[in-house]
Amino acid sequence: MASGKKIQEKKSIPLRIVLLTENRCRRPQEMIVSMAVAGAIIGAAIGGWTTDRFGRRTSILVADFLFFAGAVVMASATGPAQLVVGRVFVGLGVGMASMTSPLYISEASPARIRGALVSTNGFLITGGQFLSYLINLAFTKAPGTWRWMLGVAALPAVVQFGLMLALPESPRWLYRKV
């Protein structure tokens, strides 16, 4: 009966108070989510400058490092502030990569397949987002679910970083530096 009484008390709380309480509780969550977008905007803005100054390959390597660092910070976070910092790092990496990767692909690929490769990049990004949902679904029953979901994002960054080390700098960027 005590639980029934608590339910009745909750139902009698004015809607205005419930909404204020819910909004106050959601603000950290909204901030955590939006910081990746804010970081991506800044990363895209910085990405254009870094690609011209340091090269396409170096910019992609920095983006991979930022993404990796952000994923590790988020997975090991002990509070909302660390999650925000991790999301900003991830956003910076995403913004830089979204600016630099299509540029690198278009400059480093042969003219006859250039358009197809840049289009494939966009397709694989969308496919990767879908795959991330499936991976997150697989982790829903694991202990420390959210840590795994956020930490596993570091793997693609590590793989791309390693593979980028084997690729040359963009020929166009090298030509401009002569």
Summary of the structure (lengths in Angstrom):
residues: 178
radius of gyration: 21.4
end to end distance: 82.2
largest distance: 82.2
contacts: 532
relative contact order: 0.13
helix: 85%
strand: 0%
